[in-house]
């Protein structure tokens, strides 16, 4: 599933978007709560998607995304305007996801995202494959899980991922290469099981 990133263009437009985000933050700091609602609308879907891929549970992902927005609003005065708003709130979200995993929230497999067509056997195979991929992603260490989620589910470029994670683009490429290799190995192991 690809996140519908309305107003979250990864093909350019970040300068305009960053300027718009900064303007919204400035308005919000001045008491305009509707400005923060615009930030929530812009980023709620992408943050939920990231949380879902990090946690593997719809309810936990919804809670983590909501908590991230609440904490961002409460700490808006600490936002550094020389940084990207998305990078800042993303770090808050990752901390919420880590807290949720540490608290050992119950884990349920993901439900299908879209209605699939085909025979019941096809539907079962598709759901089985989706569950295996999600389990493999959740088994990755956080540094590898992050790059997989940001690259394949939010479609960020290497440079954008690097900026978000505060690492060089070459580190992103290296982590992504390692993460893909580990995922392939885990999925082969899962496929080999009876």
Secondary structure, 3 states (H helix, E strand, C coil): CCCCCCCCCCCCCHHHHHHHHHHHHHHHHCCCHHHHHHHHHHHHHHHHHHHHHHHCCHHHHHHHHHHHHHHHHHCHHHCCCCCCHHHHHHHHHHHHHHHHHHCCCCCCCCCCCCCCCCCHHHHHHHHHHHHHHHHHHHHCCHHHHHHHHHHHCCCCCHHHHHHHHCCCHHHHHHHHHHHHHHHHHHHHHHHHCC
